[in-house]
Amino acid sequence: MSTEKFNLLELKCQALQVVQGLPIATENYSRVWNVLVGSYENKKLIAATYVRQLLGLKSISTENVGEIIKVCKHIL
């Protein structure tokens, strides 16, 4: 299983835990959506996470296309 798939699976499980107490019903959709947005749309936290990841990248010692591609893949 790729890392991206594992991360998505983990995120889905976390999201389900956030709304676990709400019954599955059409009338609860807006409420569930608002709870999830409130939990995951923290722009400061998202930006801080990206900056931390960028600063934590391994530096490239030589101008090598292969190394640059590895860094790009890690970011994306």
C-alpha positions as CSV (number, residue, x, y, z in Angstrom):
1,M,0.0,0.0,0.0
2,S,1.4,3.4,-1.0
3,T,2.0,6.1,1.6
4,E,-0.6,8.3,0.0
5,K,-3.3,5.6,0.2
6,F,-2.4,4.9,3.8
7,N,-2.6,8.6,4.7
8,L,-6.0,8.9,3.0
9,L,-7.3,5.8,4.8
10,E,-6.1,7.3,8.1
11,L,-7.7,10.6,7.3
12,K,-11.0,8.9,6.5
13,C,-10.9,7.0,9.8
14,Q,-10.1,10.3,11.7
15,A,-13.0,12.1,9.9
16,L,-15.4,9.3,10.8
17,Q,-14.3,9.5,14.5
18,V,-15.1,13.3,14.4
19,V,-18.7,12.7,13.3
20,Q,-19.2,9.3,15.0
21,G,-22.0,10.4,17.3
22,L,-24.2,11.9,14.6
23,P,-26.8,9.7,13.0
24,I,-26.5,9.0,9.3
25,A,-29.4,11.0,7.8
26,T,-30.0,13.5,5.1
27,E,-31.0,16.2,7.6
28,N,-27.6,15.8,9.4
29,Y,-25.5,16.4,6.2
30,S,-25.1,20.2,6.9
31,R,-24.2,19.6,10.5
32,V,-21.7,16.8,9.6
33,W,-20.1,19.0,6.9
34,N,-19.8,22.0,9.3
35,V,-18.2,19.8,12.0
36,L,-15.7,18.4,9.5
37,V,-14.8,21.9,8.1
38,G,-14.4,23.2,11.6
39,S,-12.0,20.3,12.4
40,Y,-10.0,20.2,9.2
41,E,-10.1,23.7,7.7
42,N,-7.6,25.3,10.0
43,K,-5.6,27.4,7.5
44,K,-2.9,28.3,10.0
45,L,-2.3,24.7,11.0
46,I,-2.3,23.6,7.3
47,A,0.3,26.3,6.4
48,A,2.4,25.5,9.4
49,T,2.4,21.8,8.5
50,Y,3.5,22.5,5.0
51,V,6.3,24.9,6.1
52,R,7.5,22.3,8.6
53,Q,7.5,19.6,5.9
54,L,9.4,21.9,3.5
55,L,12.0,22.8,6.1
56,G,12.4,19.2,7.0
57,L,13.3,18.1,3.5
58,K,16.7,16.6,3.0
59,S,19.0,19.0,1.2
60,I,20.4,18.1,-2.2
61,S,24.1,17.9,-2.2
62,T,24.6,18.0,-6.0
63,E,22.5,19.4,-8.9
64,N,21.3,16.0,-9.9
65,V,18.0,15.6,-11.8
66,G,17.3,12.3,-10.0
67,E,17.6,14.0,-6.6
68,I,15.5,16.9,-7.6
69,I,12.8,14.5,-8.8
70,K,12.9,12.6,-5.5
71,V,12.4,15.9,-3.6
72,C,9.5,16.9,-5.9
73,K,7.8,13.5,-5.4
74,H,8.2,13.8,-1.7
75,I,6.5,17.2,-1.7
76,L,3.7,16.1,-4.0
